[in-house]
Amino acid sequence: MGPLHFRVSVGICRRLVPLTLAAAAFAAPAPADIPVVELTGVVHAISAAHVVSAINRAAAAGAPLVVLRLDTPGGLDTSMRQIIDAMLNSRVPVAVFVGPSGARAASAGFLITVVADVAAMAPGTNIGAAHPVSGMGGAMDEVMSKKVTSDAAAYIRSKAERRGRNASLAEQAVVESKSFTEREALEGHLIDLVVGDVPALVAAIEGREVTRFDGTKVTLHVAGQPLTPVRMNWRQGILAAVASPEILFLLLLGALAGLGAEISHPGMLFPGVLGVFCLILFLFAAQIIPVNWAGVLLILLAVGLFAAEAKVHSYGMLTAGGLAAMMLGAFMLVDSPFKEMRVPLRTLVPAALLMGGGTIALVRLVIQAQRRRPLTGEAALLGQRGVADTDLAPEGWRRSPSPVSMG
């Protein structure tokens, strides 16, 4: 009985072992992909939300690494700090790659690069120029400038020292607006390595031990892991499109034109609905990107001057003033020093010419209508020839009208 029992048990075990191994292999979670999040253009609230949500999703999925590819002139301080806070508190290491060749990480992008777990740049890129500026790029008063610069310098020093990077050079980028090529940044210990692209970055950091911001050490095992681009979802894409400067400008014009048409011609409905819709979207976009309300007032003035041209014959002076006010207002519309956050000329010039041309056409129609002889009412009888039924002393009766000829 004993030997038989032994042989049966061994046979059962031999059948169970492959099944157990297969079940274990099936139950083991597949290695998560490495998300590659692109942050291009100006850093604002929508792009910051995109990066933060991508980092959170990567942590939830158990990704071994998050790669943030940067090409930005900078952006809003509040949005930058949201991204940095998410990077510092992430359970997943974050590598920042400034690339491809020709890209830059200036201003806010420089600070994001310095605080990363791994900082890399592509050949032919640059970082730096992180001195704080006012919204319109003009000079702040001396006291405020010192306060803002001192705060930014202390902020980057604390992050660079914690990361083991050159805090002195990082501070110079903030205080003196210095910029660095990829070689200067590498030799100055602002970044960790120079690589050609994201796959080369992942291969280069395989087995590297990184120290997280909280002091814990993590060894990266990322070789061979698939890279997955992370793009904005449809909602973020729509919000980012609405928050662009040119769409912001067109929404403001649409709101003014629609509401103006509804006020001047009550009961048309469609222009009023369209104007309210554009106004709501404009106010929403104004919460995302900083709007200079002086620019809004100038655009309002321009529309007012265009409307006045139809009432007052100024021989084009009001139209010219409206065009000047609209162009100046469009340039001032977004409170940002970055040219990427200004209304482009390809949108501004056609819109201004369309408004100006529409005003001129409307004025011509008004003038032609005023010169045209009235066809009804007492004014239409002035200058006409007729036959009197009674003596005109000085008033009398006229015969029933017949085809009237000009007198």
MOCORRA-V668136 format. One record per pair of residues at least 4 apart in sequence whose ideal C-beta (glycine too) atoms are under 7 Angstrom apart, sorted by the first residue. I is the first residue (numbers start at 1). GAP is how many residues later the second one is. If there is no record, write none. Layout:
# MOCORRA-V668136
i->I gap->GAP
i->I gap->GAP
This chain:
# MOCORRA-V668136
i->1 gap->4
i->2 gap->4
i->3 gap->4
i->4 gap->4
i->5 gap->4
i->6 gap->4
i->7 gap->4
i->8 gap->4
i->9 gap->4
i->10 gap->4
i->11 gap->4
i->12 gap->4
i->13 gap->4
i->15 gap->4
i->16 gap->4
i->17 gap->4
i->18 gap->4
i->19 gap->4
i->20 gap->4
i->21 gap->4
i->22 gap->4
i->23 gap->4
i->24 gap->4
i->29 gap->33
i->31 gap->194
i->32 gap->29
i->32 gap->30
i->32 gap->31
i->32 gap->32
i->33 gap->30
i->33 gap->192
i->33 gap->193
i->33 gap->194
i->33 gap->195
i->34 gap->29
i->34 gap->30
i->34 gap->31
i->34 gap->33
i->34 gap->168
i->34 gap->188
i->34 gap->191
i->34 gap->193
i->34 gap->194
i->35 gap->19
i->35 gap->23
i->35 gap->28
i->35 gap->31
i->35 gap->193
i->35 gap->195
i->36 gap->31
i->36 gap->33
i->36 gap->162
i->36 gap->191
i->36 gap->192
i->36 gap->193
i->36 gap->194
i->37 gap->14
i->37 gap->17
i->37 gap->29
i->37 gap->31
i->37 gap->193
i->38 gap->31
i->39 gap->4
i->39 gap->8
i->39 gap->12
i->39 gap->29
i->39 gap->30
i->39 gap->31
i->39 gap->33
i->40 gap->31
i->40 gap->32
i->41 gap->31
i->41 gap->299
i->42 gap->30
i->42 gap->31
i->42 gap->33
i->42 gap->296
i->42 gap->298
i->42 gap->299
i->43 gap->4
i->43 gap->5
i->43 gap->29
i->43 gap->31
i->43 gap->32
i->43 gap->33
i->43 gap->36
i->43 gap->37
i->43 gap->65
i->44 gap->4
i->44 gap->31
i->44 gap->32
i->44 gap->35
i->44 gap->199
i->44 gap->244
i->44 gap->245
i->45 gap->4
i->45 gap->34
i->45 gap->243
i->46 gap->4
i->46 gap->190
i->46 gap->193
i->46 gap->194
i->46 gap->197
i->46 gap->242
i->47 gap->4
i->47 gap->32
i->48 gap->4
i->48 gap->31
i->48 gap->34
i->48 gap->35
i->49 gap->4
i->49 gap->187
i->50 gap->4
i->50 gap->182
i->50 gap->186
i->51 gap->4
i->51 gap->17
i->51 gap->32
i->51 gap->35
i->52 gap->4
i->52 gap->30
i->52 gap->31
i->52 gap->34
i->53 gap->4
i->54 gap->4
i->54 gap->12
i->54 gap->176
i->55 gap->4
i->55 gap->11
i->55 gap->31
i->55 gap->32
i->55 gap->35
i->55 gap->37
i->55 gap->39
i->56 gap->4
i->57 gap->4
i->58 gap->5
i->58 gap->8
i->58 gap->34
i->59 gap->31
i->59 gap->32
i->59 gap->33
i->63 gap->29
i->64 gap->156
i->64 gap->157
i->64 gap->158
i->64 gap->161
i->65 gap->27
i->65 gap->28
i->65 gap->30
i->65 gap->155
i->65 gap->157
i->66 gap->26
i->66 gap->28
i->67 gap->28
i->67 gap->30
i->67 gap->131
i->67 gap->134
i->68 gap->26
i->68 gap->28
i->69 gap->28
i->69 gap->30
i->69 gap->129
i->70 gap->26
i->70 gap->27
i->70 gap->28
i->70 gap->33
i->70 gap->35
i->70 gap->39
i->70 gap->42
i->70 gap->43
i->71 gap->32
i->71 gap->33
i->72 gap->33
i->72 gap->36
i->72 gap->37
i->73 gap->31
i->73 gap->33
i->73 gap->34
i->73 gap->265
i->73 gap->267
i->74 gap->32
i->74 gap->33
i->74 gap->34
i->74 gap->35
i->74 gap->264
i->75 gap->4
i->75 gap->5
i->75 gap->33
i->76 gap->4
i->77 gap->4
i->78 gap->4
i->79 gap->4
i->80 gap->4
i->80 gap->28
i->80 gap->31
i->80 gap->32
i->81 gap->4
i->82 gap->4
i->83 gap->4
i->83 gap->29
i->84 gap->4
i->84 gap->27
i->84 gap->28
i->84 gap->31
i->85 gap->4
i->86 gap->4
i->87 gap->7
i->87 gap->28
i->87 gap->29
i->88 gap->27
i->88 gap->125
i->90 gap->4
i->93 gap->24
i->93 gap->25
i->93 gap->117
i->93 gap->119
i->93 gap->125
i->93 gap->127
i->94 gap->22
i->94 gap->23
i->95 gap->21
i->95 gap->22
i->95 gap->23
i->95 gap->25
i->95 gap->106
i->95 gap->110
i->96 gap->16
i->96 gap->17
i->96 gap->20
i->96 gap->23
i->97 gap->23
i->97 gap->101
i->97 gap->104
i->98 gap->5
i->98 gap->7
i->98 gap->15
i->98 gap->23
i->98 gap->24
i->98 gap->27
i->98 gap->29
i->99 gap->4
i->99 gap->22
i->99 gap->23
i->99 gap->26
i->99 gap->98
i->100 gap->22
i->100 gap->97
i->101 gap->21
i->101 gap->22
i->101 gap->23
i->101 gap->24
i->102 gap->22
i->102 gap->23
i->103 gap->19
i->103 gap->22
i->104 gap->21
i->104 gap->22
i->104 gap->23
i->105 gap->4
i->105 gap->5
i->105 gap->7
i->105 gap->8
i->105 gap->22
i->106 gap->4
i->106 gap->21
i->106 gap->22
i->106 gap->23
i->107 gap->22
i->107 gap->23
i->108 gap->4
i->109 gap->4
i->109 gap->18
i->110 gap->4
i->110 gap->17
i->110 gap->18
i->110 gap->20
i->110 gap->63
i->111 gap->4
i->111 gap->19
i->111 gap->45
i->113 gap->6
i->113 gap->14
i->113 gap->78
i->114 gap->5
i->114 gap->42
i->114 gap->45
i->114 gap->46
i->114 gap->49
i->114 gap->51
i->114 gap->56
i->114 gap->76
i->115 gap->44
i->115 gap->48
i->117 gap->93
i->117 gap->95
i->118 gap->74
i->118 gap->87
i->118 gap->92
i->119 gap->72
i->119 gap->73
i->120 gap->71
i->120 gap->72
i->120 gap->73
i->120 gap->74
i->120 gap->75
i->120 gap->81
i->121 gap->4
i->121 gap->6
i->121 gap->61
i->121 gap->64
i->121 gap->70
i->121 gap->73
i->122 gap->60
i->122 gap->73
i->122 gap->74
i->122 gap->75
i->123 gap->59
i->123 gap->71
i->123 gap->73
i->125 gap->57
i->126 gap->53
i->126 gap->54
i->126 gap->55
i->127 gap->52
i->127 gap->53
i->127 gap->58
i->128 gap->45
i->128 gap->50
i->128 gap->51
i->128 gap->52
i->129 gap->44
i->129 gap->48
i->129 gap->50
i->130 gap->43
i->130 gap->44
i->131 gap->18
i->131 gap->43
i->131 gap->44
i->131 gap->46
i->132 gap->16
i->132 gap->17
i->132 gap->20
i->133 gap->4
i->133 gap->204
i->134 gap->4
i->134 gap->6
i->135 gap->155
i->135 gap->157
i->135 gap->200
i->135 gap->201
i->135 gap->202
i->136 gap->156
i->136 gap->199
i->136 gap->201
i->137 gap->200
i->140 gap->4
i->140 gap->5
i->140 gap->8
i->141 gap->4
i->142 gap->4
i->143 gap->4
i->144 gap->4
i->145 gap->4
i->146 gap->4
i->147 gap->4
i->148 gap->4
i->149 gap->4
i->149 gap->25
i->149 gap->26
i->150 gap->4
i->151 gap->4
i->152 gap->4
i->152 gap->22
i->153 gap->4
i->153 gap->18
i->153 gap->21
i->153 gap->22
i->154 gap->4
i->155 gap->4
i->156 gap->4
i->156 gap->14
i->156 gap->15
i->156 gap->18
i->157 gap->4
i->157 gap->10
i->157 gap->13
i->157 gap->14
i->158 gap->4
i->159 gap->4
i->160 gap->5
i->160 gap->6
i->160 gap->7
i->160 gap->10
i->161 gap->6
i->162 gap->51
i->165 gap->5
i->165 gap->24
i->165 gap->25
i->166 gap->4
i->166 gap->22
i->166 gap->23
i->166 gap->24
i->167 gap->4
i->168 gap->4
i->169 gap->4
i->169 gap->19
i->169 gap->21
i->170 gap->20
i->171 gap->4
i->172 gap->4
i->172 gap->6
i->173 gap->5
i->180 gap->4
i->180 gap->5
i->180 gap->8
i->180 gap->10
i->181 gap->4
i->182 gap->4
i->182 gap->12
i->183 gap->4
i->184 gap->4
i->185 gap->5
i->185 gap->6
i->186 gap->5
i->186 gap->8
i->193 gap->11
i->195 gap->5
i->195 gap->6
i->195 gap->9
i->196 gap->4
i->198 gap->4
i->198 gap->29
i->199 gap->4
i->199 gap->28
i->200 gap->4
i->201 gap->4
i->202 gap->20
i->202 gap->23
i->202 gap->25
i->203 gap->20
i->205 gap->15
i->205 gap->17
i->206 gap->14
i->206 gap->16
i->206 gap->17
i->207 gap->12
i->207 gap->13
i->208 gap->12
i->209 gap->8
i->209 gap->10
i->210 gap->8
i->210 gap->10
i->211 gap->4
i->211 gap->6
i->212 gap->4
i->212 gap->6
i->232 gap->4
i->232 gap->5
i->232 gap->8
i->233 gap->4
i->234 gap->4
i->235 gap->4
i->236 gap->4
i->237 gap->4
i->238 gap->4
i->239 gap->4
i->241 gap->6
i->242 gap->5
i->242 gap->39
i->242 gap->42
i->242 gap->43
i->243 gap->42
i->243 gap->45
i->243 gap->46
i->244 gap->4
i->245 gap->4
i->245 gap->88
i->245 gap->89
i->245 gap->96
i->245 gap->97
i->245 gap->98
i->246 gap->4
i->246 gap->97
i->246 gap->98
i->246 gap->101
i->247 gap->4
i->248 gap->4
i->248 gap->34
i->248 gap->37
i->248 gap->41
i->248 gap->85
i->248 gap->86
i->249 gap->4
i->249 gap->81
i->249 gap->84
i->249 gap->94
i->249 gap->98
i->250 gap->4
i->250 gap->97
i->250 gap->101
i->251 gap->4
i->251 gap->27
i->251 gap->30
i->251 gap->31
i->251 gap->34
i->252 gap->4
i->252 gap->30
i->252 gap->44
i->252 gap->47
i->253 gap->4
i->253 gap->98
i->254 gap->4
i->254 gap->20
i->254 gap->21
i->254 gap->24
i->255 gap->4
i->255 gap->20
i->255 gap->23
i->255 gap->24
i->255 gap->27
i->256 gap->4
i->256 gap->44
i->256 gap->47
i->257 gap->4
i->257 gap->18
i->258 gap->4
i->258 gap->13
i->258 gap->14
i->258 gap->16
i->258 gap->17
i->258 gap->20
i->259 gap->4
i->259 gap->13
i->259 gap->16
i->260 gap->4
i->260 gap->43
i->260 gap->47
i->261 gap->4
i->261 gap->7
i->261 gap->10
i->262 gap->4
i->262 gap->6
i->262 gap->9
i->262 gap->10
i->262 gap->13
i->268 gap->4
i->269 gap->4
i->270 gap->4
i->271 gap->4
i->272 gap->4
i->273 gap->4
i->274 gap->4
i->275 gap->4
i->276 gap->4
i->277 gap->4
i->278 gap->4
i->279 gap->4
i->280 gap->4
i->281 gap->4
i->282 gap->4
i->285 gap->4
i->286 gap->5
i->289 gap->45
i->289 gap->52
i->290 gap->44
i->290 gap->45
i->290 gap->46
i->291 gap->5
i->291 gap->42
i->291 gap->43
i->291 gap->44
i->292 gap->40
i->292 gap->41
i->292 gap->42
i->292 gap->43
i->293 gap->4
i->294 gap->4
i->294 gap->38
i->295 gap->4
i->295 gap->34
i->295 gap->35
i->295 gap->37
i->295 gap->38
i->296 gap->4
i->296 gap->37
i->297 gap->4
i->298 gap->4
i->298 gap->27
i->298 gap->30
i->298 gap->31
i->298 gap->34
i->299 gap->4
i->299 gap->27
i->299 gap->30
i->299 gap->31
i->300 gap->4
i->301 gap->4
i->301 gap->24
i->302 gap->4
i->302 gap->20
i->302 gap->23
i->302 gap->24
i->302 gap->27
i->303 gap->4
i->304 gap->4
i->305 gap->4
i->305 gap->13
i->305 gap->16
i->305 gap->17
i->305 gap->20
i->306 gap->13
i->306 gap->16
i->306 gap->49
i->306 gap->53
i->308 gap->4
i->308 gap->10
i->309 gap->5
i->309 gap->9
i->309 gap->10
i->309 gap->50
i->309 gap->54
i->310 gap->49
i->310 gap->52
i->310 gap->53
i->310 gap->56
i->312 gap->6
i->314 gap->4
i->316 gap->4
i->317 gap->4
i->318 gap->4
i->319 gap->4
i->319 gap->37
i->319 gap->40
i->319 gap->41
i->320 gap->4
i->321 gap->4
i->322 gap->4
i->322 gap->34
i->323 gap->4
i->323 gap->29
i->323 gap->33
i->324 gap->4
i->325 gap->4
i->326 gap->4
i->326 gap->26
i->326 gap->29
i->327 gap->4
i->327 gap->21
i->327 gap->25
i->328 gap->4
i->329 gap->4
i->330 gap->13
i->330 gap->18
i->331 gap->11
i->331 gap->12
i->333 gap->10
i->334 gap->7
i->334 gap->8
i->336 gap->5
i->343 gap->4
i->343 gap->5
i->344 gap->4
i->345 gap->4
i->347 gap->4
i->348 gap->4
i->349 gap->4
i->350 gap->4
i->351 gap->4
i->352 gap->4
i->353 gap->4
i->354 gap->4
i->355 gap->4
i->356 gap->4
i->357 gap->4
i->358 gap->4
i->359 gap->4
i->360 gap->4
i->361 gap->4
i->362 gap->4
i->363 gap->4
i->364 gap->4
i->365 gap->4
i->366 gap->4
i->367 gap->4
i->368 gap->4
i->374 gap->5
i->374 gap->6
i->375 gap->5
i->376 gap->4
i->383 gap->24
i->384 gap->20
i->384 gap->23
i->385 gap->19
i->385 gap->20
i->385 gap->22
i->386 gap->12
i->386 gap->13
i->386 gap->18
i->387 gap->12
i->388 gap->4
i->388 gap->8
i->388 gap->9
i->388 gap->10
i->389 gap->8
i->389 gap->9
i->389 gap->10
i->390 gap->6
i->390 gap->7
i->391 gap->5
i->392 gap->4
